[in-house]
Amino acid sequence: MLDKEQIKKLKIQASEICEKTVELIYNGGGGHIGGDLSEVDIMISLFNYMKHDPKNPKWTGRDYFILSKGHSAETYYTLLSEYGYIDKKLLDKYGTFGSILGGHPNKKVAGVEANTGSLGHGLGLATGIALALKKDQKENRVYVLTGDGELGEGSNWEAIMSAAKYKLDNLTWIVDRNSLQISGKTEAVMPLESLKGKAEAFGFKTVEINGHDYEQIFSALSIREKEKPLCIIANTVKGKRLACAENRPDWHHKTPTKEQVEQLKKNMAEYRKELA
């Protein structure tokens, strides 16, 4: 269980990552801001929970992370720079010609395990890595974060069937369940509910949580059930913390104005002051 000081530290970190991600998108001239902000608390929790070493990104004892919803790469880049995987100066090149920091993550970036962004591929990649680790009798875990709109891709369900068949209890699949995609509400575009029931029926140990509550996130990440992969359905708010963007599908991909960035920075500074 997390204590009050740990939760406070995570909340402060989240506000800083949110602020820096929005600045990154503003300076770079665009990004998938809605999904970037819905995933912040999940991503921070993973970076604090997983076994990883920024000084040795290919450490054989590391846990593996794949951002299947690769279009939400800006939060990922911000975290990689904060943890020392990449030079913070690289963030200034985001979105410019020749930069390794593009709209989707790729393996040229230290800390990135796979090129992603073509939706529906990440879960298959994660399943393959988890299976290989099992065959090699390794203790490493594999974490994969998908979007919910992404689950309209059938390849996800092939991977889910395979993960259950091969009893990959070293695999954790997290769904950023913000209930919105570029075309609108997921339940209007391609209904997913009961998502928990579907994941369970396919053979996953499944829990549903508040994806902005650190105690719930860390508790879910610690679940282990022998011979069963884990699915965490994390209910989130698209555009979280950027008031003008929250729960709005038109902010799926958008560039905030200078005034909106400044207002967010002011709000986050006030928030951190309240936590102090």
N, C-alpha and C positions, 0 to 999 in steps of 0.2 A: 504493500500500500504506500501511496505517496503521502508525505507529510505536508503541512501548510507551506513550509518554506520552499519545498520542491515545486509545488503547484504555482506559487507566486513567481518563481524563477521561470517556469514554463510560460506563464501568462505574459511576462515581460518580454521574453524571447519571441513569442508569437507576435506581439505588437510591433516589435522591431523588424521582424522578417516581413510582416505585412507591409509595413511602411517602405522598406527597401525594395520589395517586389513591385509595388505600385510605382515607385520612382523609376525602377528599371524599365518598366513598360512605357512610362511617359517619355523617358529619355530615348528609348529605342524606337518610339513611334508606333507601338502597338503590341498586342499580346492577348492571350486567352485569359483575361483578367478574372472573369467570374469563377472559373474552375481553379485558377491559381489560389484564390482566396478561400475557397471552400476546403481546400486540402491542407492549408497551413498547419492546423493543429495536429492532423494525422502525421504529416511529414516530420514535424518537430518531435513528436512522440517516437517515431521510428528512429530518427537520428540519435535520440537519447536512449533508445532501448536496444537497438541492434549492436552486434559485435562488428566494429569496423575501425580502421586505422587510417586517418588522412595522410599520415606520413608513408604509409605502405598500402596503397589502394588495392593491390593485388594479393594482399596477405591471404594465405591459404586457409586461415582459420576464420575468415570473415563470414558474416551473413550476407546474403545477396538481396539486393533490392532492384526491382524493375518498375519504372513508372510507365505503365501501359498507356495511360491517358497522357501520352507524350506531348500533346499540344499545350498542356499546363506545365511547361518547362521552366518558367521564370522563377517560381518559388524554389524549384529544384536547384537552379543556378545560384540563387541567393544563399541557400543553405550550404551548398558546396563551397562557396566562397567564405562563408562564416566559419566553417569547420576547417578550412585550410587546404581543401583539395585543389582549389584553383586560386590564382592570384586575384584579389579584388579588383585590380586594374582591368581585368578581362571584362568585367561587367560594363565598363565604359564602351566596349566594342560591340555589345549586344545589338543585333539587328543591322550591323554595318557589313559592307561587302568584304568577304574573306574571313569574317569572324568565325571561330569554332562554336560560338554560342548563337545558334540559330533558333528558329521557332519550334524545333523539336530536338530532344537530346540525342547525342551520338557518342560513340565510344572514343572519339578523340578527346573528350572531356574527362579528366581524371575523376573517378568515382562513379562514372556511368557504366553500367554492365552491358547495356544493349541499346542499339538504335531503335527508337520507338516513335509512334505517332500515327502509323497506319493502324487504325483502331482494330482491336480484336486479336492482336498478335502477342501482347505481353504475357497473357495468362498461359498461352502455349509455351512460350519461352521459359517462363518460371517453372512450369510443370516438367519440362525437359531437364532443367538444371536440378530440380529437386529429385527427379528419378536417377540422374547420374550420381548425385551425392549419396543416395540410398545404396546404389549398386557398389559404390566405393566405400561404403560403411563409414561415411563422414557424418559428423554431428552438426555441420552448418545448417542454418535455416534459410529459407527463401521467402521473401515477402514481395507481393505484387499489388499495386494499387491500380484499380480500373475505375473508369467513370461508370455512371449508371446508364447513360444514353449509349455508351459503347457496347452494352450487353445485347444490343440488337444485332451485333455481328455473330453469326453462327459458330465461328471458330472458337469463341469462348466456351461454348457448351461442349464441343469436342474435347477441349482441354479439361473441363470440369469432369467429364466422364472418365477421362484417362487418369486424372489425379485420384479419383475414388477407386478405380480399378487397381491401381498400383499402391494403394494404401499410403499415400504420401503425407504422413503426419509431420513432415518437416516443411510443409507448405502452408503459408498463410495468405489468403486472398482477401484483400480489403476493398470494399466498394465505397467510393465517394458518392453517397446517395443524396445528392442535392436536389433531385427530382426535376431538374431542368436540363435541356440540351439546346442546341442552336435553333431548333425549330419550335421550341416551346416546352410544355410540360411533358415529361417522359410518359406519363400515363395516357396522354392524348396521342403522342406520336407512335409509341409502341409499348403497350402496358407491360409492366414487369411484375406486378403484384399477383400473388404473394411471393415476393423475392425470397424471403426466408424459407417459405415452404418449398420453393423450387430447389434452393441450394441444399436443403435437408434431404429432399427426395433424390437428389443426385449423389448423396453420400457424404456431404460435408457436415462436420460439427459446426453449427451456425449460431451466431449471437447477433443481436441488433442493439446498437448503442447510440448515444449522443456523440457525434464525431467532433464536438468541441469541448467535451468534458474529459479532462486528463485522467481522472481516476478511472472512468469507464474505459477509456482507450487502453491504458496500461493493464488494467485487469483483463481485458479481452485478449491482448497480446500474449498474456501469460498462460492462456488456456492450452492444455495439452490433452488430447484424447488418442490413445494408442490406435494406430492404423487408420486414423481419420484425418484428412486435411481440414483446415480451419477456414471458415468464411466469417469475416466481420463486416456486417452491414452498418456503415457509419453514417447516420443521418446528419446532414450538414446544411448550411445556408450558402447558396451560391452568392459570391461577392461579399462574403462575411467581412465585417469591419469597415467597409467602404459604403457608407449609408446610401449613396445615390445608386449603388449597384446591387444591393441585396435583393435576392429573389426576383431578379429581372433577367429574362432570357436575352434581351437586347445587349446585355453586357457580357455575353459569351466571349466575344472578341471585340475589344474596344480600347481606345486610348483616352485616358482621363485628361481633363483640362488642368492647366497649372493651378487654377483655383481649387479644383477638387483634390489635387495632390496636397496642396497647402492645408486644406481643411482636414484631411486625413491625418497629416503630421501633427496638427494642433490637437486633434481628438486623441491620438495615440500618446502624445506627451502628457495630456491631462489624465489619461487612463493610468499611465505609469506612475504619475504623481500620487494618484489615489491608492495605488498598490503599495507605495513606499511606506 
